[in-house]
Amino acid sequence: MPAPTLTAEELLAETEREYGVSARDLGLAEADEEEAELALLRRFLFAPPGRQLTSGERHGLPLDRVHKQLRALFTMLDGRAVEIGYSDPACTDNQRIYLPKAMPAPEEPETDLLLFQAAGLIQLGFSRHGLLSDRRVLGELYRDWVLRSSYHLLATRYTLRRWSREFPGLGARLRQVPLLEKAGRLRVNLTEVPREGLPDAFLPLYEGLVVCLNWRPAGPDGAVAREAIRAVDNCEGPGISAVLLGQAQRLREHFRRLRLGPPPLPFYVGIIRPEWILSDLARDLANENEWKKGNKPLRQLIEAMARRGQTPETGPAPEPEPNRLGLRARLLARLSGPPVESNAPAYGKLRDEAQSAAREVRYGAAAWSAGADPAALTDGDVPRPDEDGGRSWDEWDDPAGVYRFEATRVFTPEAATGPLGSYERIVEANGPQIKQIRRRFEALRVDERWVTGQPDGSEVDLNRAILAVTDIRAGQTPDDRIFRRFIRARQEVAILTMVDLSGSTQGHVIHLEQVAVVLFSEGLRMLNFPHAFYGFGNTHPMDCQLSRIKGFDEPYGEPVFKRLSNLRPNGATRMGAFIRHASWLLAQRPEARRILMIVSDGKPEDRAEYRGRYGIRDTAMAVAEARRLGVHVFCISIDPEEAADRYLTDIFGAGRFLKLDDMDSLPLRLPEVFRDLVH
């Protein structure tokens, strides 16, 4: 008996069941047999590529791998939806928890997960128990770095004890943290310091937080720290914040007498950022008193005069006091006092103080109080990473054979606009070409219907069959086209067109790209395919601008026309980051076929190492990642160099790019390429 024969679909389904993964994960989706075999073998012969920090250092477990798990744990413990963002060191603004992007190397999943949990619980406990809610306490912590570190260590001890008492099972896990080698890393700000040789006055503060086998018993200098720990351990109730501050002040005075700086912090306990919370309180107070400033024209007049150093009643503003810390103290006193019941000039004075305080935050008052260089002591005014509107992406380091962990950040601002007349002039100058393109795109509309009179098909057309039988009986030759078949409409397509707006396109190239985009958009408007246009260029790996010219859900109108016809070149071509972000945008679309079309005038290139093979291999890896997401990538290159075919083949593969020798043909070739892609 012959062996049963399985179809390709049955073999694929059997493979999925055997290995417990989908065809896309195996690399078998939409691939020929050779590609499928290589993808399958690659999974067994090669380990997945590693990741390392942009500095070249290896790292441990990334946060994105356990983000959902941590969020569920914190939400369950706190009873409210807890949002997690990125920040190193860990911190909180009393709204969100910010954790490092990854734990230190080497990667140890269980250990690293425990450290993530401990770091998050510390920050969550600060918010849950109101340790960062008192404005006066935050003001004190902001002004004195030694006080802040002392308060932080005592508050961390109190928070971990509270979690352990409320959740004994959780307490058993938290008691394992001090035994971990990674937990013992001490840092002053972002600088790691050795654990050996710490002053005796510091040592009692680390009991229950860090273990070091070489530490000696603390001498007489550690008595004040031991008393502070006993006071915190024996205190309960709503006054804990005052107790912590009082004990931290005693420690600060003790450390000053011994001529000691701030005690270093274990990296997993994070850092306290009073400026994040105080800035929000200042803004809230200003919003609450918005109605007291008069109507909108009056407010605009007051603001304009304030910018010029005057107020309506007092005339020129006095010179600011040199003691910036005094201004900060007065602002905090004003914030913590009763609501402001004053007129507009008084509000202007408060606003000036707030602006001075904001500058103080930016340059680091804690550094001034320590008498050192601010840049060496504090991060300054660190923005919340999750609120800048960007998205981070890894970058492939081909010489090292690893991914560089979140080495780029892509933003999607709205593209610059210009006069509407630019669009109208392009349309008027290319009227015949636009009519031709519209006719070609009109032919792409195919509806679902039965096609009759076919020599073969899925069903017999009864009407034609009856006519054929009638012809036979009448002695005539029948028409053999007696079948019909069903033609389905072409599958739904979403297309995103990325236009290179780097500095090298300035001049004739940007003009051709602009005309091509306008003509292409005129053709796509004839179809119901969702489509988008973006321009790309970057000034820094962390400032990659994927400018939105037209979004998928954005209708055509005057704003879109102004952006379509006013492209502006700027920056470099770190293409890998843009392909990853555009592929991610397309992956959100529900359409079955997703196309990423790239229009560029040269090879991927940026400053530093992103030149030559490095940039080419990173872009090729980004294209491979896009295909694993089900995105078809095609490039139209207007690079005049003869050697361009080589790097284009390396990046996109044979047959997946078009190199134009005649750049002037770009406006007409772009719609033709799209027509071929959707066939």
C-alpha positions in Angstrom: 0.0 0.0 0.0 1.6 3.3 -1.0 2.3 5.9 1.7 -0.3 8.7 2.0 0.6 11.8 0.1 0.2 15.1 2.0 -0.4 18.5 0.4 1.9 21.4 1.1 -0.7 22.9 3.4 -1.0 19.7 5.4 2.8 19.5 5.7 3.0 23.0 6.9 0.3 22.4 9.5 2.1 19.3 10.7 5.3 21.2 11.1 3.5 23.9 13.1 2.1 21.2 15.5 5.4 19.4 15.9 7.4 22.5 16.8 4.7 24.5 18.5 5.2 27.7 16.5 3.5 29.4 13.6 4.6 29.3 10.0 5.6 33.0 10.2 7.8 32.3 13.3 9.5 29.5 11.3 10.0 31.7 8.4 7.8 29.6 6.1 5.1 32.0 5.3 5.1 33.2 1.7 8.5 31.7 0.9 9.7 29.3 -1.7 11.0 25.8 -0.7 14.6 26.8 -0.6 13.9 29.8 1.6 11.7 27.8 3.9 14.3 25.1 4.3 17.0 27.6 5.2 14.7 29.4 7.7 13.9 26.1 9.3 17.5 25.0 9.5 18.6 28.4 10.8 16.3 27.9 13.8 18.2 24.7 14.8 21.7 25.5 13.7 22.1 29.0 15.0 21.1 30.6 18.3 19.1 33.9 18.1 21.3 36.9 17.9 22.2 38.6 21.2 21.7 42.2 22.2 24.0 44.6 23.8 23.9 48.2 25.0 24.9 51.0 22.6 28.1 51.4 24.6 29.1 47.9 23.6 28.4 46.4 27.0 26.3 43.2 27.3 23.1 43.4 29.3 20.7 41.1 31.1 17.0 40.5 30.8 15.3 43.3 28.8 12.3 45.0 30.3 10.2 44.6 27.2 10.3 40.8 27.7 8.6 40.9 31.1 6.7 44.2 30.8 3.3 42.7 30.8 4.0 40.3 33.6 5.3 43.2 35.8 2.4 45.4 35.0 -0.1 42.7 36.0 1.8 42.1 39.3 1.9 45.8 40.2 -1.7 46.4 39.2 -2.8 43.4 41.4 -0.9 44.6 44.4 -1.8 48.3 44.2 -5.4 47.9 43.0 -5.1 50.5 40.2 -3.8 50.3 36.7 -0.1 50.8 36.9 1.8 52.1 33.8 5.5 51.3 33.3 7.9 53.4 31.4 11.7 53.5 30.7 14.2 55.2 32.9 17.7 54.3 34.2 17.9 54.5 37.2 14.4 53.5 38.2 12.1 56.2 39.5 8.5 57.4 39.8 6.5 60.6 39.3 3.7 59.3 41.6 1.7 58.4 38.4 3.9 55.9 36.6 6.7 53.6 37.5 9.9 54.0 35.4 12.3 51.0 35.2 15.6 50.4 33.4 15.5 49.1 29.9 17.5 46.0 30.9 19.3 44.5 33.9 23.1 44.4 34.0 24.9 41.5 32.2 24.9 38.5 32.2 21.3 37.6 31.4 19.9 35.5 34.2 16.1 35.4 33.6 15.0 34.4 37.1 17.4 36.7 38.9 16.8 39.6 36.6 13.0 39.2 36.9 13.3 39.3 40.7 15.4 42.5 40.5 12.8 44.1 38.2 10.1 43.2 40.7 12.0 44.6 43.6 12.9 47.8 41.7 9.2 48.3 40.7 7.9 47.5 44.2 10.2 50.1 45.8 8.9 52.8 43.5 5.3 51.7 43.8 5.7 51.7 47.6 7.0 55.3 47.5 3.8 56.3 45.8 1.4 54.0 47.7 2.6 55.0 51.1 2.8 58.8 50.3 6.6 59.1 50.8 6.8 61.5 47.8 3.6 63.4 48.3 4.6 66.2 50.8 5.7 69.3 48.9 7.9 70.5 51.7 9.7 67.2 52.0 10.3 67.2 48.2 11.7 70.7 48.4 14.1 69.7 51.1 15.2 66.6 49.1 15.6 68.6 46.0 18.0 71.1 47.5 20.4 68.6 49.2 21.8 65.6 47.5 23.2 64.0 50.7 19.8 64.4 52.4 18.1 62.8 49.3 20.3 59.7 49.3 19.9 59.2 53.0 16.2 59.6 52.8 16.1 57.2 49.9 17.9 54.4 51.7 15.7 54.7 54.8 12.5 54.9 52.7 13.5 51.9 50.7 14.0 49.9 53.9 10.6 51.0 55.1 8.9 50.2 51.8 10.3 46.7 51.5 9.3 45.9 55.1 5.7 47.1 54.4 5.4 44.9 51.3 6.8 41.9 53.2 4.4 42.4 56.1 1.3 42.9 53.8 2.2 40.0 51.5 4.3 37.3 53.3 4.8 35.3 50.1 6.1 38.3 48.4 8.3 39.0 51.4 10.0 35.6 51.0 11.1 36.6 47.4 12.2 40.1 48.5 14.5 38.6 51.1 16.4 36.9 48.4 17.3 40.2 46.7 20.2 41.2 49.0 21.9 37.9 48.3 22.1 38.5 44.6 25.4 39.7 43.2 23.8 42.2 40.8 21.9 43.7 43.7 25.1 44.6 45.4 26.2 47.1 42.7 26.4 50.6 44.1 26.1 53.7 42.1 26.5 57.4 42.7 24.0 58.8 40.1 25.1 56.7 37.1 28.6 56.0 38.1 29.3 52.6 39.7 31.5 52.7 42.8 33.3 49.8 44.6 31.6 48.2 47.5 34.8 47.7 49.4 36.1 50.5 51.5 32.9 52.3 52.3 33.0 54.5 55.4 31.7 52.9 58.7 29.1 55.6 58.9 27.4 54.3 55.7 27.5 50.5 56.4 24.3 50.1 58.6 22.2 51.8 55.9 22.7 48.8 53.6 21.5 46.1 56.0 18.7 44.2 54.3 19.5 45.8 51.0 23.0 44.7 49.9 25.3 41.9 51.1 29.1 42.2 50.7 31.2 39.4 52.2 34.2 41.7 52.6 32.3 44.3 54.8 33.5 44.6 58.3 31.2 45.4 61.3 30.5 49.1 61.5 32.5 51.1 64.0 31.4 53.9 66.3 30.8 56.2 63.3 27.9 53.9 62.3 26.0 54.6 65.6 23.8 57.4 64.1 22.9 55.2 61.1 21.9 52.3 63.4 19.7 54.6 65.5 18.0 55.9 62.3 17.3 52.4 61.2 15.8 51.5 64.6 13.6 54.6 64.6 12.3 53.8 61.1 11.7 50.2 61.9 9.6 51.1 65.0 7.5 53.8 63.3 4.1 53.2 61.7 1.3 55.4 60.7 0.8 58.5 58.6 3.7 60.3 60.1 6.4 58.1 58.5 7.4 60.7 56.0 8.3 63.2 58.7 10.2 60.5 60.6 12.1 59.6 57.5 13.0 63.2 56.8 14.0 63.8 60.4 16.3 60.8 60.5 17.8 61.7 57.1 18.6 65.2 58.4 20.4 63.7 61.4 22.4 61.5 59.0 23.2 64.5 56.8 24.6 66.5 59.7 26.6 63.4 60.8 28.1 62.9 57.4 29.0 66.5 57.1 30.9 66.4 60.4 32.8 63.4 59.0 33.3 65.2 55.7 31.5 62.6 53.8 29.4 63.0 50.6 26.2 61.2 49.8 26.0 57.5 50.4 25.9 55.4 47.2 22.6 53.7 46.3 22.1 50.1 45.2 21.2 50.3 41.5 17.9 48.5 41.9 16.5 51.0 44.4 16.5 53.7 41.7 16.6 57.4 42.3 14.2 60.1 43.6 13.4 62.9 41.2 11.6 65.6 43.1 11.8 67.9 40.1 9.4 65.7 38.1 6.7 65.9 40.8 7.2 69.5 41.8 7.0 70.7 38.2 3.6 69.1 37.9 2.4 70.7 41.1 3.5 74.1 39.9 1.6 73.6 36.7 -1.5 72.4 38.5 -1.4 75.5 40.7 -1.1 77.8 37.7 -4.1 76.0 36.0 -6.2 76.3 39.1 -5.7 80.1 39.2 -6.0 80.6 35.4 -9.4 82.4 35.8 -7.8 85.1 38.0 -5.6 86.4 35.2 -8.5 88.0 33.3 -9.7 87.3 29.8 -7.6 86.0 27.0 -6.5 89.3 25.4 -5.5 90.6 28.8 -3.5 87.4 29.5 -1.7 87.7 26.2 -0.8 91.3 26.9 0.5 90.4 30.4 2.6 87.5 29.0 4.0 89.7 26.2 5.0 92.4 28.7 6.5 89.8 31.1 8.7 88.5 28.2 10.0 92.0 27.8 10.8 92.3 31.5 7.8 94.5 32.5 4.4 94.1 34.2 1.5 96.5 33.8 1.8 98.2 37.2 5.3 97.8 38.4 7.2 98.7 35.2 10.6 97.1 34.5 11.2 94.0 36.5 14.0 94.0 39.0 17.2 92.1 38.4 16.8 88.5 39.5 18.5 87.6 42.8 21.7 85.7 42.5 20.6 83.2 45.1 18.6 80.8 42.9 18.0 78.4 45.8 16.3 81.2 47.7 13.9 81.6 44.7 13.2 77.9 44.8 12.5 78.0 48.5 10.1 80.9 48.1 8.3 79.1 45.2 7.9 76.0 47.4 6.6 78.1 50.2 4.1 79.6 47.8 3.1 76.2 46.5 2.6 74.8 50.0 0.7 77.8 51.2 -3.0 78.8 50.7 -4.4 79.5 47.2 -3.1 82.7 45.6 -5.6 85.5 46.1 -3.8 88.2 44.1 -4.0 90.2 41.0 -2.3 89.7 37.6 1.0 91.5 38.5 1.4 89.3 41.6 0.8 86.3 39.4 3.4 87.5 37.0 5.9 87.6 39.9 5.0 84.0 40.8 5.4 83.0 37.2 8.9 84.6 37.1 9.8 82.7 40.2 8.5 79.5 38.6 10.6 80.1 35.5 13.7 80.7 37.6 13.0 77.5 39.5 12.6 75.6 36.2 16.0 76.8 35.2 17.3 75.8 38.5 15.9 72.3 38.0 17.6 72.1 34.6 21.0 72.9 36.0 20.8 71.0 39.2 20.5 72.8 42.6 21.7 69.6 44.4 25.1 70.0 42.7 25.3 73.6 43.9 24.6 72.7 47.4 27.4 70.1 47.2 29.8 72.6 45.8 30.6 70.5 42.7 30.2 70.5 39.0 26.4 70.0 38.3 27.1 67.8 35.2 29.2 65.4 37.3 26.5 65.0 40.0 23.0 65.0 38.5 21.1 64.2 35.4 19.5 67.6 35.5 16.1 68.0 34.0 15.6 64.5 32.7 12.5 64.2 30.5 10.2 61.3 31.0 11.2 58.9 28.1 7.7 57.6 27.4 6.3 61.1 27.0 8.5 62.3 24.1 6.3 60.6 21.4 9.1 58.4 20.1 9.7 54.7 19.8 13.1 53.0 20.3 14.5 50.3 18.1 17.4 47.9 18.2 20.2 48.2 15.6 22.1 45.4 14.0 25.9 45.5 14.6 27.1 43.1 11.9 30.8 43.1 12.9 29.9 42.1 16.5 27.0 39.8 15.4 24.6 41.3 18.0 21.7 43.8 18.2 22.6 47.1 19.9 19.9 47.6 22.4 17.5 50.4 21.5 20.2 52.3 19.7 17.8 54.5 17.7 14.6 56.4 18.4 12.1 57.3 15.8 9.6 60.2 16.0 6.6 60.7 13.6 5.9 64.4 13.6 3.7 66.1 11.0 5.7 67.1 7.9 6.3 70.8 7.2 3.8 72.6 5.1 4.0 75.4 2.5 1.7 77.3 0.1 -1.2 75.5 -1.5 -0.1 77.0 -4.8 2.9 74.6 -5.0 0.5 71.6 -5.3 -1.7 73.3 -7.8 1.3 74.2 -10.0 2.6 70.5 -10.0 -0.9 69.2 -10.9 -1.3 71.8 -13.7 2.2 71.1 -15.1 1.7 67.3 -15.2 -1.9 67.2 -16.3 -1.5 64.7 -19.2 0.6 62.3 -17.0 -2.0 62.5 -14.2 -4.8 61.6 -16.6 -2.7 58.6 -17.9 -1.9 57.4 -14.3 -5.6 57.7 -13.3 -6.7 55.5 -16.3 -4.1 52.9 -15.3 -5.1 52.8 -11.7 -8.8 52.7 -12.7 -8.0 49.4 -14.4 -6.9 47.9 -11.1 -10.4 48.0 -9.7 -11.6 44.4 -9.9 -14.9 43.3 -8.4 -16.0 39.8 -7.3 -18.1 38.3 -10.1 -18.9 35.1 -12.1 -17.2 35.0 -15.5 -19.2 33.0 -18.0 -18.2 31.5 -21.4 -15.0 29.9 -20.2 -13.4 26.8 -21.8 -12.8 25.5 -18.3 -13.9 26.5 -14.8 -15.2 25.4 -11.5 -18.8 25.0 -12.5 -20.9 24.3 -15.6 -22.8 27.2 -17.0 -26.2 25.7 -17.4 -27.5 28.2 -19.9 -24.5 27.7 -22.2 -24.7 23.9 -21.7 -28.4 23.9 -22.8 -27.4 25.9 -25.9 -24.6 23.5 -26.7 -27.0 20.5 -26.4 -29.5 22.3 -28.7 -26.8 22.9 -31.3 -25.8 19.2 -31.2 -29.3 18.0 -31.8 -29.7 20.6 -34.6 -26.6 19.1 -36.2 -24.4 22.1 -35.6 -21.0 22.5 -34.0 -21.5 23.5 -30.4 -19.6 26.2 -28.5 -17.3 24.4 -26.1 -17.1 27.4 -23.7 -19.7 26.0 -21.3 -18.0 26.7 -18.0 -17.9 29.6 -15.6 -15.5 30.5 -12.8 -15.6 33.0 -10.0 -13.1 35.8 -10.0 -12.4 37.4 -6.6 -11.4 41.0 -6.1 -7.8 41.5 -5.5 -6.9 41.1 -1.8 -7.0 44.2 0.3 -3.8 46.2 0.2 -2.2 48.8 2.5 0.8 50.7 1.2 3.2 53.0 2.9 5.6 55.1 0.8 8.8 56.3 2.5 10.5 59.2 0.7 14.2 60.0 1.4 14.5 63.5 2.6 18.1 63.5 3.6 20.4 66.4 2.8 21.7 64.6 -0.3 18.4 65.0 -2.0 18.6 68.8 -2.1 18.1 70.3 -5.5 16.9 68.3 -8.6 16.3 65.0 -6.7 13.9 66.5 -4.1 12.0 68.1 -7.0 11.6 64.8 -8.7 10.6 63.1 -5.5 8.0 65.7 -4.9 6.5 65.4 -8.4 6.5 61.6 -8.1 4.7 61.7 -4.7 2.0 64.0 -6.1 1.4 61.9 -9.2 1.4 58.7 -7.2 -1.1 60.2 -4.7 -3.4 61.2 -7.6 -3.4 57.6 -8.9 -4.0 56.1 -5.4 -7.0 58.4 -4.9 -8.7 56.4 -7.6 -8.5 53.2 -5.5 -9.9 52.3 -2.1 -6.5 51.0 -0.9 -5.4 52.6 2.4 -2.1 54.4 1.8 0.2 56.7 3.6 3.2 58.9 2.7 6.1 59.6 5.0 9.5 61.4 4.6 12.6 60.3 6.5 15.8 61.9 7.7 17.7 62.0 10.9 20.2 64.3 12.7 21.1 61.8 15.5 20.4 58.1 16.2 18.0 59.3 18.9 16.4 61.8 16.7 15.1 60.0 13.6 12.3 61.9 12.0 9.7 59.9 10.0 7.6 62.9 9.1 4.0 62.2 8.3 3.0 63.6 4.9 -0.3 61.7 4.8 -1.5 59.2 7.3 -3.5 56.1 6.5 -6.8 57.5 8.0 -6.2 61.1 6.9 -8.5 62.3 4.1 -7.2 64.3 1.2 -7.6 68.0 1.7 -5.8 71.3 1.9 -3.4 70.3 4.8 -2.4 67.1 3.0 -1.9 68.9 -0.3 0.3 71.5 1.4 2.5 68.8 2.9 2.7 66.7 -0.3 4.0 69.6 -2.4 6.5 71.1 0.1 9.1 68.4 0.9 12.2 69.7 2.6 15.5 67.8 2.8 17.4 67.6 6.1 19.6 65.1 7.9 21.1 61.7 7.1 19.8 58.3 6.1 19.8 55.9 9.0 17.5 53.7 7.0 17.3 50.6 9.3 15.5 52.5 12.0 12.9 54.0 9.6 12.2 50.6 7.9 11.6 49.1 11.4 9.2 51.8 12.4 7.4 51.9 9.1 7.0 48.1 9.2 5.6 48.3 12.7 3.1 50.9 11.5 2.1 48.6 8.6 1.9 45.5 10.9 -1.0 47.3 12.7 -3.1 47.3 9.6 -5.8 44.7 9.0 -5.2 44.3 5.3 -3.9 41.0 4.0 -1.1 42.5 1.9 1.1 45.2 3.2 3.6 47.0 1.0 6.5 49.3 2.1 7.8 51.2 -0.8 11.0 53.2 -0.3 12.2 56.0 -2.6 15.9 56.9 -1.9 18.8 58.5 -3.7 21.6 56.5 -2.2 22.9 54.0 0.3 22.2 54.0 4.0 24.6 56.4 5.6 25.0 58.4 8.8 27.8 59.8 10.9 30.2 57.6 12.9 30.1 53.9 12.3 26.8 53.9 10.2 28.7 53.9 6.9 29.6 51.3 4.4 28.9 47.7 5.4 27.6 48.5 8.8 24.7 50.6 7.5 24.0 48.2 4.6 23.9 45.1 6.9 21.6 46.9 9.5 19.2 47.9 6.7 19.2 44.4 5.3 18.4 43.0 8.7 15.6 45.6 9.1 14.2 44.4 5.7 14.3 40.8 6.9 12.5 41.7 10.1 9.8 43.5 8.0 9.2 40.4 5.9 8.8 38.3 9.1 6.0 40.7 10.0 4.4 40.1 6.6 5.5 43.4 5.0 6.7 43.4 1.4 9.5 45.8 1.0 10.4 47.3 -2.4 12.9 50.1 -3.1 13.2 52.5 -6.0 16.7 53.9 -6.1 17.8 56.9 -8.0 21.4 56.4 -7.1 23.5 57.2 -10.2 26.5 55.1 -9.2 27.1 52.0 -11.2 27.9 49.9 -8.1 24.5 50.7 -6.6 23.1 47.3 -7.8 25.4 45.4 -5.5 24.4 47.0 -2.2 20.7 47.1 -3.3 20.8 43.4 -3.9 22.4 42.9 -0.5 19.7 44.9 1.2 16.5 44.0 -0.6 17.3 40.9 -2.6 17.2 40.3 -6.3 14.1 41.5 -8.0 12.9 43.6 -5.0 14.3 46.9 -6.1 14.4 49.1 -9.2 17.4 51.3 -10.0 16.5 54.2 -12.3 19.3 55.2 -14.7 17.1 58.1 -15.9 16.1 60.1 -12.8 13.6 62.1 -14.8 11.4 59.0 -15.2 10.8 58.7 -11.5 7.3 60.4 -11.5 6.0 57.9 -14.0 7.8 54.7 -12.8 6.6 55.0 -9.2 2.9 54.2 -10.2 4.0 51.5 -12.6 6.0 49.7 -9.8 2.9 49.8 -7.6 0.8 48.3 -10.3 3.2 45.4 -10.5 3.3 44.9 -6.8 -0.5 44.5 -6.4 -0.9 42.1 -9.4 
